[in-house]
Structure formats: structure tokens, C-alpha cells
Amino acid sequence: MAGTLRPPATRNTPVPPAPAEPADPRGVRTNRRVTVRTVVTCAVPPVALTLWLLSLRHVHVGRMGDLGLLQVLPVLFWVALGLLTLGFVVTLHADRLSRVWPAVYVVSLIAIIHATPSILYPTLRYSWAWKHVDVVDALLRNGGAVPHPGWLDIYNQWPGFFAANGLVLRLTGLPSAMGYAHWATPVVNVLMIGPLLLLYRSLTRQRKLIWGAVWIFFSCSWIGQDYFAPQTFDFLLYVTLIGLVVKQLTSPGPPRWRLPLLGMVVLMETVLVSSHQLTPLMLIVTLTALSVPRRNRRTVLPVLASAVVLQAVWFATAARPYIAANLGSFIKALTSPDSNAPTWLTGLGTPAAGQILLAWIDRGLSAAVLLLAVVALVRRRWTRHTVLPWLALAPLPMPALNSYGGEMIFRAFMFALPATAMLTATLVVRVRQPGMPRIRPPGWLRVAATYVLLLGFLGGLVFGYYGKEQMEYFTAKEASATSYLDRVVPTGSTIVSVTNNIPNIDNQYELHSRVVIAWNSVQNRRLLISSPLAGLEEAVALDAPPGPVYLILNRGQTAECYITGVLPADTVSRLETAVDHSRIFAPVYRNSDAVVYVLVDRSNPALQPRPGQSKPSQQQPQQGGR
């Protein structure tokens, strides 16, 4: 491969700098055009950010429906996003690309997309983020592994992320990770720019191509795995490790690693293996794919071998209880790949109408990116001689091996996105090769086509990323209800809920047990639908040990039933009505968004503990979120 591309085969040949552009003979007209483009480039980000901030003054998150924030964001928000995209396209197609402004545009895009919920919401977004904050607090409170963790025992076996945050809290003196978890999403996305640049600069020196790929990555990353979570932390490490490996593959000089650098890589692998169960497997699969070309093996195999050894040791020691408990499901997944197909919008209820549209759009975005990556491999032949095909293809078989709670297909897309974004960018940005004539500035038609494509990506992103916000955000009143529970619930109590979409419900989780009816058997859930009070009594009898029992119902549980269809939309309201008219539960706390009941009479035979008949139904979704 020639030009600015860096294939491993040319390891010992210094890579020449990108060819300089010859002077434009049009003189004054060129200077005038450059001046106009410079003004546009410099003016658009501050104007777009100002419009964005002004638009947020008129947002009422309480009015969100089945399309989430899309229904409440004003026109000015979309004008700001469209204007920023237009400015980036103009900048990208300029004769010469500024060294500063592409980064300004990307950071501005991250601010508009990812800081909006942090600004608008009064509390932490995502129930999973609340849970992860609770786990950090529990590890600090207990000085290590949390005793009696219940279904959260998985975090005792993969504690790396939580231990790292505990260290941050000790060093800073902050009382809780809640102080910074609220802003984790925009910060994590800004941090991701570094690993992406490391990877892309290892493949090309064409800055337009690099920044085009970075923009496309953030325009298509709709999965939402960027909040305060172990998977988020590990994905940053994953992209960094892949970037280091690719840089070593494409750099001139011997293929062997320098010992200090290899030691840093192994240390990063150790942290990655100890923090999350899925990401190390993705790393091993990707490194295995990179080692297929023989020329790569002296560089890749040491990193692959250390990852395999670390993973095997972790499985045999710290994670042994989890592996032993789930070995049967792993074997079933391997022998019956069809069982790993995602349960797309399935449940005992009917999902909101907007969610059907949302599901088609975000899956359409994923398919479009993958299709464009394939087109790039066909049209841009030089890409076939890079690591990009291996990086894009390696995660895709994973859904056949394990369902990961129905999310593996989406995680596979996420892990492939750094490569598919770069491949897609090669169709947007024309790369000049040595010996080719100077590339003429693109005409208005090409600029317009690029603008439409990037707007299309952002359109798909906002549907997938903002479409479920009705259930992802929590009001201050909901948080107040769980704060009340923390104050009054005695040690050894059981807290019952319909779903687990409750803020801060896992605070001090080692001191009480949980019953989530939506995780019960199908029979129990159907009983809840047909007779809410009988379904509640059955869940308490089967899964609640002797001791005080509390029931919490909140707006977030209602929203989850409505949005996902896991149960009929009126399940929570019907249960609340039934409990209000019963004599076995008494309300002890109520506001407009949440209510807490306590079981006052367990003498009814239907409520007596039946541990011998307890069904293995209280199983958490896989770690990581949606």
C-alpha cells in the first residue's frame, strides 16, 4: 500500500508525510474563499452552543412520552445541531484542515448530545448508574467484598471498576461517586477521543479522514453504553489497547514490544479483566482476528497470550462462583445459537407505539453503518490491506455464542464501530494517494451529500439515544422515596417492586433482600396481571424471607412497563389501587411520583414463606444496562 496508509508489511520503511497541496493558481479568489470558510469554521461552534443552551430553557422533561426527549426538545435545539453539522462539513471539505477546529466541533457535538440530559435532569440518569454508585459506596463501607450481596454478587467477582472509583473517593475526599457520576457521560465521550485518535493515526496521516471517522463514530454510537458503568470504563480500555497494538503493528522498526510498553499493556489488560465479564472476551476475539495475518503475529501474540492467561486465571479464582453457576447456560448458548437471538420488544405487555419506530430506526442505523463499511471495503481497495476488516468483523460472531441478556448483538455493533466508522469515513473523505493529481475541492453536490449523510446518522442516533428517556430519568420525588426507605427499613427487610427501575434502590443492599416481580416466572407475572394483589402475595410468599416487607411503586416502574411492554402499562397503577384497598399493606410514604407500603399482616396463609417452592426466577439482567 502506498501513500499515507500504514500497512504492517512496510514496517521498516519510514512513512512519508502527507503530500503538500500545490498552490491554487486562482490567487485572490482562493484567499476570499478561504476567508469565508475560516469565518464559518470559527463562528459556527460558539453560535451553535449558544443556541443549544438557549433551547434548554424551554424543555419540560415531565412531558416526555413514548419517544422520550425527542418530543420535548424545541426547534432551536435541532437548529443548533444542524448548524454545527453544517459547519463541520464545510471545515472537513476545506482545502486545508485546521489543527484545532475539528476537535472543537467534535467536543461541541459531544456537549450537545451527551450533556443535555445531565443539564435537564434533576437526578442521575439510568437506574443502572444509581446501582453502580451504590456498589462503590458498599465496597467502601465494607472495606472490600460486600457480604450478603444477593444478586449483586457479580460485582464482588468483577470489582475493578468499583475499586478504582473507591480509590478516587479516598484520594479526593468526596463522600460518594454521585458527585461526579451525573457528568460521567459527557466526560467519558470526551475521553474517548484520545483512544480513537491513537487508533486512527496509526492507520493514516490524512487528518480529514481521521476527524471524519471520529465524527461518524460519535454520530452513530446510539447504544448508550457511556454512563457510569464497568462496561463504559472497559470499552475505553479496549479501544486504547487496540490502538496501542495497531500502532505497534504499523510503526517502523522491529515488531517486538519494548518491555516498559508491554508491561503497561499487560497492566491495562489486568484492569480490564477484573472489571467486566464481556469486554475481555471481546478483546481476546479481536486480538485473535488480528493475529490471522502471519506478519502480525510477533506483535499480537504476546498481547493475546497475556489476555488469555489473565482471563483464565480470573475465571479460575475470583469469578469461579459465577462461572460455576452459569456454566450450563454458557453450554446451552454454544450448542443452540438460535436461542441467543434477541427478544425484540417482547413481554407480557405491548410496548409503546413509538418504541416500534425507534427499534426500526436504531437497527436501520446499525445496518447502514455496516453496509457502508462493506461498500468501503469494495470501493476503497487500500482498506483491505489494513487491520480495519479484522477489527470490524471480529465482534460480529459473538451473538451466536451468548445472548448477554438479549443485548449481545448491540454490543457487537458497539465494539465494531471504531473500525466501521473509519471505513465509512473513507467514502465521505477523498484520500489523495501519491502519483494522483491534486484533488479538486468538492463541488456543492458532494458537500450537500456529505451533510445529508451526517444528518442522517445524527437522526438515527437521537432516536436510539433519546427515545427511552421517559424511563431513564427520575424525578427528585422518586429519589426522596428511596431516601425514606434508607432511613426506616430495618436490617433483614425485603423490598418488593414490580420492576427494578427505581433510583438508589440498592443503597445498603447487603442489609436487605430484593424481590422484583418482573423477574419472576411467567406464571407469577401472569397472576400479577390478572389479579394484582394475588400476584404480589405470591411473589412475597415465594421469594421474601421472614421479616419486614416493604413495597415501593414509582413513576419509573410505570414508565418502564409502558415503554418496553415488559408488563402491561397499567400494571403498577392497578397494583397500587389493589394495595390501597387491602388491609395487609399500609402506606407509610407517598408523593405524586412514588409510594411506599409496609406489610402489616403476614398471617394470611397466602403470604407465608414457602422457601421449598421458591422458583429460580429472581435473576438479574446481564451487567451493563440496556
N, C-alpha and C positions, 0 to 999 in steps of 0.2 A: 504494500500500500504506500502511496506517495503522499506528499503534502503535509498537512498539519495533523493528520491522523497518526496515532502511535501504536502500531501493532506490535505484539511481542516478538515477532520474527526479526524486527530491526533493533533489538535490544542494544547492540553495541554501536549503533550508528546514532550520533547526536541528532536530535530532532531540530530541523532548521526553524527559525522564527517564521511566523506567518508573513507571507509576501506583502510588501508595502504596496499601497494603491498608487498608481501613477496620477500625476496632477491632472485635474479636469481642465481641458482647454477652454471651457466656457467662461472662465475668469469671473467677471463681476456678477453674472447671473448666478454662478455657483455660490459666491460669497453671500448673495442675497438669500438664496435658498437655505444655505447653512444657517444664516442668522435667524430666519423664520423658524427653522426646525429647532434651533437652540432655544429660542424663546418658548416654543411649545413644550420642549423637553423640560425646561426649568420651571415653567409656570403650572403645568398640569398637576403634579403631586400636591403642592400646597392648596390649590383650588379644590381638588377632589377631596382631600382630607377635611377641608373646611366645610364643604357641602355635606360630607358624611356626618360630621359631628353635629351640624345643624339639624340634620334629618332625625337624629336620635332623640331630639327634644319632643317629638310628636308621636313616639311609639308607646302604645299601651299593651304590654305583654299579656295582660289578663284577657284580652280579646282574641287571643290565638285560637284557631280551630284546627281542622284536620290537616292543614298544610303549614302549621307552625308559624314561624316568623314571616314566611312569605306573605301571609295575609295582613300583617300589621306594619311592615316596613313601608315608609312613604315613598313617593315617586323620587324625591330628592336623593334617597339612598341609591336607587338604581341609576340615576343620572351620574352620581359620583363614581360608581363602579364602572359604568360605560365610558365616562370621560377618562378615567385612569387607564383603562384598557386601550383606548384610542391613543393616548399619549405614549404608552409603551410600544404600540405597533409603529408609530411614527419614529420613535427612538430606535427601535430594532432595525428599521429599514433605512436609517440614515447612512450616508456614505461612510462615516467613521463613528464608531460606538464609543460613547463616553465611558470612562472607567468607574465613574461614581453613580451616574443616574440610573443604570439598570438595577443596581442594588436598592436605590431609593424607591423605585417603582415596586419592586418585589416586596420590600418591607411595608410599603403603603398598602399593597394588596392584602398582606397578612393582617395588617391592622384592621382594615375594613371588614374582612371576612371573619376573623377569629377573635378580635377584641370586642365586637358588637355584643355578643351575649354577656361577656364579662362586665360591660358597662351597663347594660339594660337590666340584668337580673340582680335582685337584692341578696340572693344567696348563691351558694356553689351550684354549678350546673352538673347534672348527672348523679343519680343515686350511687353509681359505682365509685365516683370520685369521693363522695362522702364516706363510703365504706373504706376506701384506701386511706383516707385521713384517720379514720377510727383505728385501723390496723397499726399505723405508725404510732399513734398515741398508746395503744395497748402494748406494743413492744417496749416502748419507753417505760411505761408504768410497771411492767413486769421484769424489766431488765434483761429481756431476751425472749425466748419462745413463750408464747401465751398459753397458759394452762386452760384446759377445758374449752378449746376454741370452737367446738361443734363443726359446722360445715365450713367454717373459715380456716380449718386446719391446713388447707393447701398453702396458706401464706406462711405458716411455720416451716414448710418444706421448701419454699422458694422465697426467702426473706431478703434477698439482696437489695431490692429497691427500697424496702421499708427501713432496712438497717442504714442505708445511705442517707435517707431523709432524717432518721433519728440522729445521725451524726451532725447533719446540718443544724438541727434544732439545738443540739448541745453546744455547738460552736457559736451559734448566733444568739442563744438565749431566748429564742421565740418559744411561746408556750405551746404552740400547735402548728402543724403544717397547714391548717386552714388559712393562716396569714398570707401564704403565697399560692396555695392550690387554686384559688379563684382566678389567678392570672397565668396559670400554667399553660393553657392552650396557646395564646399568642406568643409566649416566651419560647415554648418548645418549637413552634414553627419557625421562629427567627433562628433558633439554634440549628435547625435542620439545614439551613442554607449552607453552613460550613461543610458538613459531610457531602452534600450534593456537589458543591464546587470541587471538593477533593476528588470525587469520582469523575466528574465531567472534565476537569482539567487534565486528568490522566489520559483522556481519550482524544482530546483535541485542544488546539490553541485558538480556535475560532471563537472569540468572545460572544459574538452574536448567537452562535449555536448554543454555547454554554448557558447564556442567560435566557434564551428562548426555551431551553429544556427546563430550567429552574421555574420559569413562569408556568409552563404547562404542568409541571409536577404539582404545584400548589393550586392550579386551576382544576385539577382532576382528582385531588385527594379528598374524596367525599366520604370515606369510610368513617371518619370521626374518631380515629384512634390516636388522638393527640391531646388528651386531657391528663389529669394527674393519675397515672396508672403504670404498672410494671411494663406492660406491652409498649407503651409510649417510650419509656426510658430505654428498653431493649432495642426498639426499632432505630433509635438514634445510634446506639452502639453498632447495630447490624450494618447500617449504611456506612458508618465510619470504618468498620473493619473491611467491608468490601472495597471501599475507596482506597484503603491502605494496600490491600492485596493487588488491586488493579494498577495502582501507582508503581508498585514494585515490579509488576509484570511489564509495564511499558517504559520503565526508566532505563537509560543506557547503563551499561556496566554488568557485572556478574549477577546471576539470578539469585544467589544466596542472600539471605537476610543478614543484616548486621545484628549482632547479638542484642544490643540495647533495644532496637526497634522490635525484634521478635519477642523480647521479654514484655514489652508494652502491649503487643498484640495478644499474647497469652494472658496477661493480666486482664485485658478487656474481655477476653473470652470467658474468664473465670467469673467476672461480674455478671456477664450476660447469662451464663449457665445458671447462676444462683438466683436470678431474678424472675424468670418466666419459663414456663414449660414448652411453649411453642417456638419461640424465636431461635433457640439453639438448634432445633431440628431444621428450621429453615436455613440457618447458616450452614449446617452440615450438607444439606441438599445442594445449596448454591455452590459451595466450595467443591463438592463432588463434580458438579457440572463444569466448573472452571478447570478442573484437572483432566477433563477428557482430552483436549489437545495436548499432545506429548510435550510440546515446547513449554507448556505452563507448569509442568509437574514439579520441577525443582523448586519453584516458588510457592505453589499452592499446597503441596502435600504436607510440609511441616505444619502449616496453619490448620489444615484439615485434620491431621493426626492429633494435634493437641485438642481440637474441639471434640473429636470423638472420645478421646480418653477422659477429658473433663466431664463430658455428658455421661459416660458410662459410670464413672466414679460417683457422680451426683445421684444417678438413679439407684446405685447400689447402697448408698448411705443415707443422705438427708431425705431423698424423695422415695425411699423404699416403701413406706406405708401407702403412698398414693399409687405407686406402680402396682403394688400387690392388690390393692382394692379395685383397680381399673384394668387389670390385665385382660380380663375376659372381654370387656368392651373393645379393647385395642385389637384383640384377635378377631373379634366379630367384624370390626371395621375393615381389617385386612382381607378377610375371606369373603365379605359381602360388600363390595364397593358401592353397590346401588343404594345401600342403606345410609350412605353418607350424603345423599342428595339433600340440599337444604329444604327445610319445611317452610316453603314460601307462603307467608301470610296465612298460616294455618292456626286454628284454635277452635275452641268451642263457641266463640262468638264470631261476629262479622267485623272485619277491620273497617275503619272509616274509609269512605269513598275516595278521599284524597290520597290515601296511602296506596291504593291500587295504581293510580297515576304516578305517584312518587316512585314506587317499585320499578315500574317500567322505565322511567327516566334514568334513575341511577344505574340500572343494569344496562340501559342503552348507552350511557356514557362509558361504562366499563368496556362494553363490546366495541364501541367506536375507537377507543384508545388502542385496544388490542388489534383491531383491524388496521388502523393506520400504522401501527408498528410493523405488521406484516407487509403492508404496502411499501414501507420504507426499506425493509429488507430486500424487496424485489427491485424497487426503483433506485435505491442507493446501494450499489453493489459493494462499496467500500465498507459498509457497516457489517457485512458478513464476515469480514476478516478481523473483527474486534470481539471483545467479550460480551457485547450487548445481546446477541442472540441467546447466549448461555444464561445471562442474568435475567432475561425476560422469560425464558422457558422453564427454568429450574423450579420455581414455586408452583407452576400450574398443575402438576400431577398430585399435589398434596391433598386436594379434596377427595380423591379416590381412596386415601389412606385413613382419613379420620374426619368426622364431621365438625369437630370443635364446636359443639352446640349449635350446628347449622350455619356457622359463620366462616368455615374454612375457605369457601370459595371467595369470600370477600377479602380475607386475609391474604390469600394467594395473589389477588389483584394488587393489594397494597404493597407486598414485597416485590412484585414485578414492576411497579410503577416507576421507580427511578430509571430503569432501563427503557421501558416503553415510552416514557416522556422524552428521553433523548432521541429515540428513534423517530417519534412523531415530530420533534423539532427539526429533524433533517428535511422534512417535507415543507416546513414553513420557511426555513432559512437556507438560502442557496450558499453552498460551501465552495469556495474557489480552490481548485487544485493547480499545482504548478504546471506550466505549459498551457493552461487555459487562458483565453483572452480575459481582459478585465470585465468583471460582472457589472453590467449596466445597472444603475439604480432602478428598483422595481417600479413599474407603472402603477397607476391608481387602481387598476383592476386587481393586481396582486396584493396591494396593500389592503384593499377592501375585503378580499377573500380571507386574508390573514385575520383581519378584525372580526369578521363574521365567525370564523372558526374559533377564535379565542373567546368570543362572547358565548358561543355555543357551549364550550367547555364550562365556562362560569355558570351558565344557565343550568347545566346538569349538576354542577357542584352544589349550588344553593338549594336545589330540590332535595338532594341526598343529605346535605349537611344541616339544613334548617327545617326540614319537613316534619320532624318529630318533636319539635321544641315544646309543644303543649305538655308532653310528659317528661321532658328533660329538665325543665326549670321548676323551682319550688319557691313558694311564697314564704315570707317571714313568719306568717301564721302557722304554716306547716312545720317549720323549724321550731317554733315555740312549743308545739305539741310534743315533739320528741324531747325537747329540753325538760318539759314537765315530767315525762316518763323517766328520764335520768334521775330526777330528784326523788321520785316517790316509789319506784319499783324496787322491792326488796331483792336481795341476793337469792338466786334459785327460782326466780319467777319465769314464766313463759309469756312471750309477747307474740300474739297472733295477728296476722294481717291477710288480706286477700292476695295481694301481690307484694313484691319487695321494693316497690317504687316509693320509698319514704326517705326523707333526708335524715342523716345521722342516726338511723335506727340501730346501727351496730356499735354505737358507743358503749364501752364496757361490756362487750359481747361475751367475755369469759365469765361473767357473773349471772347470765340468764340464758335461756334457750329460746329458739325461734320456731314458729310454725307458719309456713307460707302456704296457704290453701291452693294457690295456683300451681304449686309444685307437687301437689298430691296426685294420687291415682286418678285416672279418668272417671272412675265410678264416684269418687268423692267430689270431684268438680261438678259432675252432672247432678249430684244430690244438692250441692250448693245452689245450682241454677234453678232446680225445680222447687226446692224448699230451703231457703237461705239459712234459717235457724237450725234446721236439722243438719245441713251441711257443715255449719260451724261446730255444732255439738260433736259430730263425727270426727272432725279434724282434731278437736281438743281431746277427745277420748283416745284416739289412736296415737297422737304424737306429743301431747303435753304431759310431762311427768307430774306427779303430785306436787302441789304448791300453788302459789298465787298465779292467776292467769289474767292477762290484760289483752284487750283487743284495741287496735288502732286502725282507723279508717281516715283517709285523707284525699284531697283533690288529686294528687299524683297517681294514686291507685285507680281512681275513676278514669283519669286521662289515659293510663296505660291500657285498661280494658277497652276503651273507646278507640284508641289509635291502632292497637295491634290486633284486637279481636281475640286475645288470649282467653277472655271470658266475655259474655255479653256486656254491652256498655252500661246497662243499668244494674249490674251485679252489686256494686258497692252501695248504691243508694237503696236497693231493695233489702240488703242485709242490714243497713243502718236502721231502716224502718222496722224490720222484724225485731232487732235487738232492743230498740226503743220501747216496743210493746211487750217485751218479755220481762220476766221477773228474775231471771238468772244473771243478767248483766245490769250494771248500773253505770251511768255516765259519771265520770269524775273530772273531765276536762272537755270543753267544747269551744270552738270558734267557727267562723264561717268557712274555714278550709280544712278543718280536722276535728276529730272527736276521739276521745279515749274512754274505754269502758273497763271495768273490773268485774271479774266473775265473782258473784256474791253467794251463789248457791250451787255447789257441785254435788248435792245429794241425789240429783236425778240420775238414775242408772245409765242414761244415755251419755252422761258426762264422765263416768268412772273410767280411770285409766285402764287401758287394755294393751299393755305392752306386748303380750304374747301374740296379739293380732296386728301389731303395727306393721305397716307395709313399707318396703324400701322406696318410699315415694318422695321424701324430703331431700331432693338432690338439687344442688345449685346449678345454674348455668355455668358454662366454662368461663374461666377467668378472663377478663378483658373488656367486657362491655357489650356493645351492640354488635 
